[in-house]
């Protein structure tokens, strides 16, 4: 177990067709707005894992 887990209770699992779709998601203004909202309600950090299969 990672010592970084800090009791996280939410997981967002997203699949993309290709790298270009992932890059578009990362740059999307709605994605950034959602991230800002999550930070505004108290979640200051998270763990991001990108796995290409």
N, C-alpha and C positions, 0 to 999 in steps of 0.2 A: 504494500500500500504506500502511496505517495504521502509524504508529510505535508504536501501542499493542498490536500483536499478540503480543509477548512469546513467540513460539514456540508458541502454543496448538496442541494436537493433538486436541482433542475438540470436537465440535459437537453441540448438542442442537437439533434442528429439530422444532417442535411446531406443528400446525395446530389451530385452534379454529373451531367453527361460527359463533360470534358473540362480541361483546365481553363478554357476560355469562359465557360459558364461560372466556374468558381471565381475567376477574376472579376467578372461582371457583378457577381453577388457582393464581393468585398467592396467594390466601388459604388454600389447602389446607395442612393441617399436615404431610402427607407430603412436599409440595414443599419446605417449610421444613426438614424433617428431612434431606432429600436435600442441600439446599444446605449445611446445617451439616456433613454428612459430607464433602462435597467440600472445604470450608474446612479441616476437621480433618486431611485428608491432604495439605495443603500448597498447595492452590490458593486464593490469597487474593483474587483479583479475576477479573473476566470482563467480557465485553461483551454487553449485552442489546439486541436490536433488535426492536421491535414494528412490524410493517408491516401495515396494514389494506388489503386489496385487494377 
